[in-house]
Amino acid sequence: MGTGRPRSFDRDEALENAIAVFWEHGYDATSISLLTGALGIGAASLYAAFGDKRTLFLEALDRYLRTYGAFTGRALAEEATARGAVERLLREAADAYTRPDRPHGCLLITATTNCSPQSADLAVHLRELRAMGVRALQGKIAAAARSGEIPARTDARALAAFYSAVIAGMSAQARDGATTADLRQVATAALQAWPATTVSHQVPSPT
């Protein structure tokens, strides 16, 4: 009789556990033994359910982006103003990166840091996903410049890159032990760089 998945196998629960392992250790440092231990199944069952480690990682990453990492897309889509979106994005990142029940930081940012040449394609994939996020933020800022929310001369690309760098730094600080309060202070400081609208003042005509 061939071996397969145990009857009690819960795929969603297994993916949640796989997310936690990849999130904590990164892709390259995550071994099959770490995964089987976290998922509570044997190697043969893991391969039968998910294929190889790379396939499991991509499925876990997709689930992460639809759950823990989904706050980015929601902030950009749901907030009426670019400033509101950026403020929400920063504050929700502070909360998401320091959840007590999950590894700290951002899986999308840290999973392929210092990866091996064999994992270079995954590093490229994650880099492209991050770049898509920057472009989405840039689009929100550019629309704000066109609408008059911020000065028309605002460099949307540079401002999006700045806030993306802040978010990446928040992830790194969370990994180093920064608290939610610490990261909220970073968010507050970063918002001070938001461009103010220019208010024109008319000089009264002499009477």
Summary of the structure (lengths in Angstrom):
residues: 207
radius of gyration: 21.4
end to end distance: 101.5
largest distance: 101.5
contacts: 578
relative contact order: 0.12
helix: 65%
strand: 0%
